[in-house]
Amino acid sequence: MSGNTPFFRRTAVLLIWLTVSVFLMYSVYENLISNPEAKEFLSRKTGLKRELRLPVWLTVMHVHVIAAAAAMAAGTAALTLLRADRFRKLHRWNGYLYVLSTVIVNLSSGYMAPYATGGKINSIAFNAINIIWFVFTLLAVLAIRRGNVREHGDWMLRSYMFCYTNFIIHAVHRIAHQGFGLDYYVSYTAGIYGSIAVNLLAAQWLIRLRRKSL
């Protein structure tokens, strides 16, 4: 069984990259090429408390999409291909890219949060996601600066899972709205809060698996 471990790991890495690549290509195409003005999504934003300056909002949204794609790619590379034990210098520079990308994602998300579909309850959730993601990333950086590789890896996994927030939000929303016929806004709210729970639980599960394999 142990002889098959490298094969299983290579297969897992390949499947992860295929999944991530498909998701990133779809996200970039949908948000930057096919529907750059986000007309359908914006049509759901009703009862806003402040004026939405469309050109600024769209620019911030596009920056958000690009930074999120960079964060997911850099995070996936750090955890699969550019491992610190084999590519220390590349791993470090890739980490800088990941941290910078997550900061841009969180700042742009913070700008868009007051205009969140579904109102204040969802604005609060998006701000909570931004804070949690930033804190996890900061703790990962502080851990490696102290030389604690294991703790760094744990916090990086927790941070990395939040790269999938948008995917989980829309997956839960689609299942709840189209699958179970729930109200659009209720389903969207369920997706946002559900993503927090899924990200935290999935990260903890992956951390346990990683520790068992060490």
Short mmCIF file of the C-alpha atoms (twelve columns), coordinates in Angstrom:
data_MODEL
# 
_entry.id   MODEL 
# 
loop_
_atom_site.group_PDB 
_atom_site.id 
_atom_site.type_symbol 
_atom_site.label_atom_id 
_atom_site.label_alt_id 
_atom_site.label_comp_id 
_atom_site.label_asym_id 
_atom_site.label_seq_id 
_atom_site.Cartn_x 
_atom_site.Cartn_y 
_atom_site.Cartn_z 
_atom_site.pdbx_PDB_model_num 
ATOM 1   C CA . MET A 1   0.000   0.000  0.000   1 
ATOM 2   C CA . SER A 2   2.817   2.381  0.905   1 
ATOM 3   C CA . GLY A 3   4.324   1.852  -2.534  1 
ATOM 4   C CA . ASN A 4   1.194   3.297  -4.094  1 
ATOM 5   C CA . THR A 5   1.288   6.436  -1.934  1 
ATOM 6   C CA . PRO A 6   3.265   8.591  -4.456  1 
ATOM 7   C CA . PHE A 7   0.838   7.562  -7.216  1 
ATOM 8   C CA . PHE A 8   -2.193  8.464  -5.118  1 
ATOM 9   C CA . ARG A 9   -0.626  11.794 -4.165  1 
ATOM 10  C CA . ARG A 10  0.176   12.659 -7.794  1 
ATOM 11  C CA . THR A 11  -3.341  11.678 -8.814  1 
ATOM 12  C CA . ALA A 12  -4.827  13.815 -6.018  1 
ATOM 13  C CA . VAL A 13  -2.689  16.805 -7.021  1 
ATOM 14  C CA . LEU A 14  -3.740  16.383 -10.667 1 
ATOM 15  C CA . LEU A 15  -7.428  16.239 -9.733  1 
ATOM 16  C CA . ILE A 16  -7.081  19.287 -7.487  1 
ATOM 17  C CA . TRP A 17  -5.435  21.309 -10.259 1 
ATOM 18  C CA . LEU A 18  -8.002  20.198 -12.833 1 
ATOM 19  C CA . THR A 19  -10.830 21.270 -10.526 1 
ATOM 20  C CA . VAL A 20  -9.191  24.563 -9.635  1 
ATOM 21  C CA . SER A 21  -8.307  25.325 -13.267 1 
ATOM 22  C CA . VAL A 22  -11.856 24.701 -14.483 1 
ATOM 23  C CA . PHE A 23  -13.301 26.857 -11.706 1 
ATOM 24  C CA . LEU A 24  -10.828 29.705 -12.326 1 
ATOM 25  C CA . MET A 25  -11.393 29.692 -16.077 1 
ATOM 26  C CA . TYR A 26  -15.161 29.726 -15.572 1 
ATOM 27  C CA . SER A 27  -14.962 32.512 -12.981 1 
ATOM 28  C CA . VAL A 28  -12.726 34.725 -15.111 1 
ATOM 29  C CA . TYR A 29  -14.764 34.087 -18.269 1 
ATOM 30  C CA . GLU A 30  -18.119 34.674 -16.560 1 
ATOM 31  C CA . ASN A 31  -17.123 37.827 -14.670 1 
ATOM 32  C CA . LEU A 32  -14.642 39.502 -17.012 1 
ATOM 33  C CA . ILE A 33  -15.585 38.358 -20.521 1 
ATOM 34  C CA . SER A 34  -19.130 37.004 -20.768 1 
ATOM 35  C CA . ASN A 35  -20.848 39.279 -18.271 1 
ATOM 36  C CA . PRO A 36  -18.453 42.079 -17.235 1 
ATOM 37  C CA . GLU A 37  -21.323 44.429 -16.354 1 
ATOM 38  C CA . ALA A 38  -22.922 41.866 -13.987 1 
ATOM 39  C CA . LYS A 39  -26.407 42.992 -15.057 1 
ATOM 40  C CA . GLU A 40  -28.367 40.016 -13.701 1 
ATOM 41  C CA . PHE A 41  -26.490 40.006 -10.387 1 
ATOM 42  C CA . LEU A 42  -26.909 43.765 -9.952  1 
ATOM 43  C CA . SER A 43  -30.631 43.511 -10.705 1 
ATOM 44  C CA . ARG A 44  -31.005 41.600 -7.427  1 
ATOM 45  C CA . LYS A 45  -29.577 44.456 -5.382  1 
ATOM 46  C CA . THR A 46  -32.716 46.223 -4.227  1 
ATOM 47  C CA . GLY A 47  -33.346 48.559 -1.302  1 
ATOM 48  C CA . LEU A 48  -29.748 49.690 -0.979  1 
ATOM 49  C CA . LYS A 49  -29.080 52.197 1.815   1 
ATOM 50  C CA . ARG A 50  -26.393 54.013 -0.140  1 
ATOM 51  C CA . GLU A 51  -25.900 54.925 -3.771  1 
ATOM 52  C CA . LEU A 52  -24.107 52.332 -5.842  1 
ATOM 53  C CA . ARG A 53  -21.598 54.052 -8.110  1 
ATOM 54  C CA . LEU A 54  -21.653 51.540 -10.925 1 
ATOM 55  C CA . PRO A 55  -18.310 52.296 -12.680 1 
ATOM 56  C CA . VAL A 56  -16.441 52.175 -9.358  1 
ATOM 57  C CA . TRP A 57  -18.284 49.073 -8.150  1 
ATOM 58  C CA . LEU A 58  -17.599 47.218 -11.412 1 
ATOM 59  C CA . THR A 59  -13.905 48.139 -11.323 1 
ATOM 60  C CA . VAL A 60  -13.600 46.938 -7.735  1 
ATOM 61  C CA . MET A 61  -15.482 43.747 -8.619  1 
ATOM 62  C CA . HIS A 62  -13.120 43.022 -11.525 1 
ATOM 63  C CA . VAL A 63  -10.076 43.607 -9.304  1 
ATOM 64  C CA . HIS A 64  -11.705 41.322 -6.726  1 
ATOM 65  C CA . VAL A 65  -12.155 38.529 -9.290  1 
ATOM 66  C CA . ILE A 66  -8.553  38.765 -10.532 1 
ATOM 67  C CA . ALA A 67  -7.115  38.856 -7.005  1 
ATOM 68  C CA . ALA A 68  -9.300  35.934 -5.915  1 
ATOM 69  C CA . ALA A 69  -8.096  33.895 -8.889  1 
ATOM 70  C CA . ALA A 70  -4.475  34.735 -8.046  1 
ATOM 71  C CA . ALA A 71  -5.008  33.786 -4.405  1 
ATOM 72  C CA . MET A 72  -6.556  30.438 -5.310  1 
ATOM 73  C CA . ALA A 73  -3.790  29.628 -7.820  1 
ATOM 74  C CA . ALA A 74  -1.003  30.667 -5.420  1 
ATOM 75  C CA . GLY A 75  -2.602  28.834 -2.499  1 
ATOM 76  C CA . THR A 76  -3.046  25.661 -4.526  1 
ATOM 77  C CA . ALA A 77  0.549   25.861 -5.755  1 
ATOM 78  C CA . ALA A 78  1.870   26.322 -2.209  1 
ATOM 79  C CA . LEU A 79  0.012   23.277 -0.921  1 
ATOM 80  C CA . THR A 80  0.674   20.948 -3.859  1 
ATOM 81  C CA . LEU A 81  3.587   21.829 -6.148  1 
ATOM 82  C CA . LEU A 82  5.804   24.472 -4.547  1 
ATOM 83  C CA . ARG A 83  6.342   22.730 -1.225  1 
ATOM 84  C CA . ALA A 84  8.742   24.498 1.134   1 
ATOM 85  C CA . ASP A 85  10.840  21.376 1.697   1 
ATOM 86  C CA . ARG A 86  11.687  21.200 -2.031  1 
ATOM 87  C CA . PHE A 87  11.338  24.755 -3.389  1 
ATOM 88  C CA . ARG A 88  11.989  27.022 -0.416  1 
ATOM 89  C CA . LYS A 89  12.664  30.257 -2.330  1 
ATOM 90  C CA . LEU A 90  9.793   29.768 -4.808  1 
ATOM 91  C CA . HIS A 91  7.508   28.805 -1.936  1 
ATOM 92  C CA . ARG A 92  8.381   32.032 -0.134  1 
ATOM 93  C CA . TRP A 93  7.740   34.267 -3.162  1 
ATOM 94  C CA . ASN A 94  4.565   32.392 -3.961  1 
ATOM 95  C CA . GLY A 95  3.526   33.033 -0.362  1 
ATOM 96  C CA . TYR A 96  4.068   36.767 -0.836  1 
ATOM 97  C CA . LEU A 97  1.771   36.613 -3.881  1 
ATOM 98  C CA . TYR A 98  -0.844  34.717 -1.876  1 
ATOM 99  C CA . VAL A 99  -0.791  37.200 1.019   1 
ATOM 100 C CA . LEU A 100 -0.953  40.214 -1.323  1 
ATOM 101 C CA . SER A 101 -3.813  38.651 -3.267  1 
ATOM 102 C CA . THR A 102 -5.839  37.848 -0.146  1 
ATOM 103 C CA . VAL A 103 -5.361  41.393 1.151   1 
ATOM 104 C CA . ILE A 104 -6.686  42.790 -2.150  1 
ATOM 105 C CA . VAL A 105 -9.600  40.328 -2.076  1 
ATOM 106 C CA . ASN A 106 -10.531 41.349 1.450   1 
ATOM 107 C CA . LEU A 107 -10.212 45.081 0.804   1 
ATOM 108 C CA . SER A 108 -12.288 44.903 -2.383  1 
ATOM 109 C CA . SER A 109 -14.841 42.694 -0.660  1 
ATOM 110 C CA . GLY A 110 -14.974 45.198 2.191   1 
ATOM 111 C CA . TYR A 111 -15.851 47.925 -0.307  1 
ATOM 112 C CA . MET A 112 -18.619 45.811 -1.860  1 
ATOM 113 C CA . ALA A 113 -20.027 44.453 1.410   1 
ATOM 114 C CA . PRO A 114 -22.381 47.421 2.091   1 
ATOM 115 C CA . TYR A 115 -23.992 46.720 -1.296  1 
ATOM 116 C CA . ALA A 116 -24.398 42.988 -0.624  1 
ATOM 117 C CA . THR A 117 -27.404 41.245 -2.141  1 
ATOM 118 C CA . GLY A 118 -29.842 40.541 0.672   1 
ATOM 119 C CA . GLY A 119 -29.047 43.591 2.782   1 
ATOM 120 C CA . LYS A 120 -27.318 44.178 6.090   1 
ATOM 121 C CA . ILE A 121 -27.430 40.584 7.340   1 
ATOM 122 C CA . ASN A 122 -25.293 39.545 4.372   1 
ATOM 123 C CA . SER A 123 -23.060 42.615 4.610   1 
ATOM 124 C CA . ILE A 124 -22.203 41.528 8.159   1 
ATOM 125 C CA . ALA A 125 -21.427 38.000 6.976   1 
ATOM 126 C CA . PHE A 126 -19.120 39.194 4.190   1 
ATOM 127 C CA . ASN A 127 -17.247 41.451 6.609   1 
ATOM 128 C CA . ALA A 128 -16.922 38.510 9.015   1 
ATOM 129 C CA . ILE A 129 -15.460 36.403 6.200   1 
ATOM 130 C CA . ASN A 130 -12.961 39.164 5.393   1 
ATOM 131 C CA . ILE A 131 -11.848 39.403 9.031   1 
ATOM 132 C CA . ILE A 132 -11.564 35.630 9.519   1 
ATOM 133 C CA . TRP A 133 -9.634  35.161 6.275   1 
ATOM 134 C CA . PHE A 134 -7.247  38.016 7.078   1 
ATOM 135 C CA . VAL A 135 -6.639  36.761 10.639  1 
ATOM 136 C CA . PHE A 136 -5.958  33.204 9.452   1 
ATOM 137 C CA . THR A 137 -3.510  34.473 6.835   1 
ATOM 138 C CA . LEU A 138 -1.785  36.741 9.360   1 
ATOM 139 C CA . LEU A 139 -1.458  33.861 11.845  1 
ATOM 140 C CA . ALA A 140 0.094   31.713 9.107   1 
ATOM 141 C CA . VAL A 141 2.681   34.431 8.398   1 
ATOM 142 C CA . LEU A 142 3.464   34.940 12.098  1 
ATOM 143 C CA . ALA A 143 3.831   31.179 12.600  1 
ATOM 144 C CA . ILE A 144 6.436   30.781 9.858   1 
ATOM 145 C CA . ARG A 145 8.321   33.853 11.073  1 
ATOM 146 C CA . ARG A 146 8.630   32.053 14.421  1 
ATOM 147 C CA . GLY A 147 9.874   28.975 12.575  1 
ATOM 148 C CA . ASN A 148 6.804   26.897 13.446  1 
ATOM 149 C CA . VAL A 149 6.287   25.009 10.175  1 
ATOM 150 C CA . ARG A 150 3.487   22.782 11.417  1 
ATOM 151 C CA . GLU A 151 1.439   25.668 12.792  1 
ATOM 152 C CA . HIS A 152 2.109   27.635 9.599   1 
ATOM 153 C CA . GLY A 153 0.718   24.769 7.523   1 
ATOM 154 C CA . ASP A 154 -2.408  24.503 9.692   1 
ATOM 155 C CA . TRP A 155 -3.215  28.210 9.449   1 
ATOM 156 C CA . MET A 156 -2.461  28.231 5.727   1 
ATOM 157 C CA . LEU A 157 -4.987  25.449 5.178   1 
ATOM 158 C CA . ARG A 158 -7.589  27.387 7.154   1 
ATOM 159 C CA . SER A 159 -6.820  30.509 5.127   1 
ATOM 160 C CA . TYR A 160 -6.733  28.660 1.795   1 
ATOM 161 C CA . MET A 161 -10.194 27.159 2.277   1 
ATOM 162 C CA . PHE A 162 -11.649 30.664 2.153   1 
ATOM 163 C CA . CYS A 163 -10.532 30.854 -1.486  1 
ATOM 164 C CA . TYR A 164 -13.533 28.610 -2.141  1 
ATOM 165 C CA . THR A 165 -16.032 30.959 -0.478  1 
ATOM 166 C CA . ASN A 166 -17.608 32.173 -3.707  1 
ATOM 167 C CA . PHE A 167 -17.881 28.647 -5.102  1 
ATOM 168 C CA . ILE A 168 -19.587 27.366 -1.940  1 
ATOM 169 C CA . ILE A 169 -21.929 30.354 -1.745  1 
ATOM 170 C CA . HIS A 170 -23.214 29.777 -5.265  1 
ATOM 171 C CA . ALA A 171 -23.336 25.989 -4.873  1 
ATOM 172 C CA . VAL A 172 -25.458 26.223 -1.711  1 
ATOM 173 C CA . HIS A 173 -27.576 28.991 -3.240  1 
ATOM 174 C CA . ARG A 174 -28.288 26.966 -6.370  1 
ATOM 175 C CA . ILE A 175 -29.169 23.827 -4.422  1 
ATOM 176 C CA . ALA A 176 -31.441 25.720 -2.020  1 
ATOM 177 C CA . HIS A 177 -33.089 27.941 -4.654  1 
ATOM 178 C CA . GLN A 178 -33.352 25.669 -7.680  1 
ATOM 179 C CA . GLY A 179 -33.284 22.322 -5.918  1 
ATOM 180 C CA . PHE A 180 -35.566 23.025 -2.950  1 
ATOM 181 C CA . GLY A 181 -37.442 26.061 -4.246  1 
ATOM 182 C CA . LEU A 182 -36.417 28.401 -1.441  1 
ATOM 183 C CA . ASP A 183 -36.620 32.156 -1.907  1 
ATOM 184 C CA . TYR A 184 -33.698 33.637 -3.886  1 
ATOM 185 C CA . TYR A 185 -32.554 35.898 -1.046  1 
ATOM 186 C CA . VAL A 186 -33.003 33.275 1.671   1 
ATOM 187 C CA . SER A 187 -30.961 30.841 -0.428  1 
ATOM 188 C CA . TYR A 188 -28.229 33.417 -0.993  1 
ATOM 189 C CA . THR A 189 -28.030 34.185 2.725   1 
ATOM 190 C CA . ALA A 190 -27.853 30.460 3.456   1 
ATOM 191 C CA . GLY A 191 -25.000 30.200 0.973   1 
ATOM 192 C CA . ILE A 192 -22.983 32.974 2.613   1 
ATOM 193 C CA . TYR A 193 -23.336 31.727 6.179   1 
ATOM 194 C CA . GLY A 194 -23.052 28.130 5.023   1 
ATOM 195 C CA . SER A 195 -19.735 28.906 3.332   1 
ATOM 196 C CA . ILE A 196 -18.255 30.009 6.648   1 
ATOM 197 C CA . ALA A 197 -19.235 26.730 8.309   1 
ATOM 198 C CA . VAL A 198 -18.084 24.606 5.357   1 
ATOM 199 C CA . ASN A 199 -14.725 26.407 5.104   1 
ATOM 200 C CA . LEU A 200 -13.968 26.005 8.817   1 
ATOM 201 C CA . LEU A 201 -15.074 22.365 9.008   1 
ATOM 202 C CA . ALA A 202 -13.321 21.364 5.769   1 
ATOM 203 C CA . ALA A 203 -10.092 23.031 6.896   1 
ATOM 204 C CA . GLN A 204 -10.138 21.212 10.216  1 
ATOM 205 C CA . TRP A 205 -10.805 17.896 8.475   1 
ATOM 206 C CA . LEU A 206 -7.886  18.460 6.074   1 
ATOM 207 C CA . ILE A 207 -5.612  19.413 8.961   1 
ATOM 208 C CA . ARG A 208 -6.414  16.121 10.710  1 
ATOM 209 C CA . LEU A 209 -5.736  14.171 7.512   1 
ATOM 210 C CA . ARG A 210 -2.428  15.969 7.028   1 
ATOM 211 C CA . ARG A 211 -1.318  15.275 10.578  1 
ATOM 212 C CA . LYS A 212 -2.130  11.577 10.214  1 
ATOM 213 C CA . SER A 213 -0.028  11.374 7.063   1 
ATOM 214 C CA . LEU A 214 3.042   12.926 8.712   1 
# 
